[in-house]
Amino acid sequence: MSEEFFHILKRSEWQAAMLKQAYAPLSLATEGFIHCSTWEQLPGSGDRFFRGQPDLVVLRIDPQRLTAPVKVEAGFPHLYGPLNLDAVLEVGDFPCHEDGSFSHSKEA
């Protein structure tokens, strides 16, 4: 996969990852991969997994910098290993609307 992709998480999880210099969420242990999204998939992923949750961020990831493999499965990028933080190009706020839904408010 050569196009950038994205990962949504709680701000507190990102802060913990920066302190540890590693990011390996629970899904990596339970499912074997980290769920990611393309730009177009972000609002739907937010609605499905994070509806109404405050204090979220979205990571913009450069797949060329990853140390773990990425597979596109059912149309979604899945990272099969921990996310090395130097692959993160940008971290942006990912707020929900008053009704709890998500949309693209600006480029991440």
C-alpha positions in Angstrom: 0.0 0.0 0.0 1.5 3.3 -1.0 -1.2 5.8 -0.1 -1.4 7.4 3.3 -4.0 6.0 5.6 -5.4 6.9 9.0 -6.1 5.5 12.5 -8.5 6.9 15.1 -7.8 6.6 18.8 -8.3 8.3 22.1 -6.0 11.2 22.9 -5.0 9.5 26.1 -3.9 6.4 24.2 -1.8 8.6 21.9 -0.2 10.3 24.8 0.7 7.0 26.4 2.2 5.8 23.1 4.4 8.8 22.9 5.7 8.2 26.4 6.4 4.5 25.6 7.6 5.4 22.0 5.4 2.5 20.8 1.8 2.0 19.9 0.2 -1.4 20.1 -3.5 -1.2 20.9 -5.6 -4.0 22.3 -6.8 -5.0 18.8 -3.3 -6.0 18.0 -3.3 -8.7 20.7 -7.0 -9.7 20.2 -7.3 -9.6 16.4 -3.7 -9.6 15.3 -3.8 -6.2 13.6 -4.4 -2.4 14.0 -7.6 -1.2 12.3 -6.9 1.7 9.9 -8.9 3.6 7.3 -8.5 5.5 4.1 -9.4 9.2 4.0 -12.8 8.3 2.5 -13.5 5.7 5.2 -12.7 7.9 8.2 -16.3 9.2 8.9 -17.7 5.7 8.7 -15.0 4.2 10.9 -15.6 6.9 13.4 -19.4 6.3 13.4 -19.0 2.6 13.7 -16.3 2.4 16.4 -16.3 5.8 18.2 -19.8 7.3 17.8 -20.3 10.0 20.4 -16.9 9.6 22.0 -15.0 12.9 22.9 -11.3 13.7 22.9 -10.3 11.6 19.8 -7.4 12.1 17.5 -6.6 10.8 14.0 -3.1 9.7 12.9 -2.0 10.3 9.3 0.3 7.4 8.5 2.9 7.0 5.8 3.0 3.3 4.8 6.4 3.7 3.3 7.8 4.3 6.8 6.2 1.4 8.6 8.2 -1.5 10.0 5.2 -3.8 10.2 3.3 -5.2 7.1 0.0 -3.7 5.9 -2.7 -5.8 4.2 -5.8 -4.4 2.7 -8.6 -6.7 3.7 -12.3 -6.0 3.0 -11.2 -2.7 1.6 -9.5 -1.5 4.9 -5.8 -1.2 5.6 -4.8 -3.4 8.5 -1.4 -3.0 10.2 0.0 -6.4 11.3 2.3 -5.3 14.1 3.0 -2.3 16.3 2.9 1.2 14.8 6.3 2.7 14.8 5.8 6.4 15.7 8.1 7.8 13.1 5.6 6.6 10.5 3.0 9.1 11.8 3.1 12.2 9.7 0.5 14.2 11.6 -1.9 14.0 14.5 -5.1 15.9 14.3 -8.2 16.4 16.5 -11.2 14.2 15.4 -14.3 15.7 17.1 -17.8 14.3 16.6 -20.8 16.4 15.8 -23.5 17.1 18.4 -25.4 14.0 17.3 -22.3 11.9 17.8 -21.5 11.3 14.1 -18.3 12.2 12.3 -17.4 13.8 9.0 -14.4 15.3 7.3 -14.1 18.8 8.9 -10.7 19.5 7.3 -7.8 17.7 5.8 -5.9 15.8 8.5 
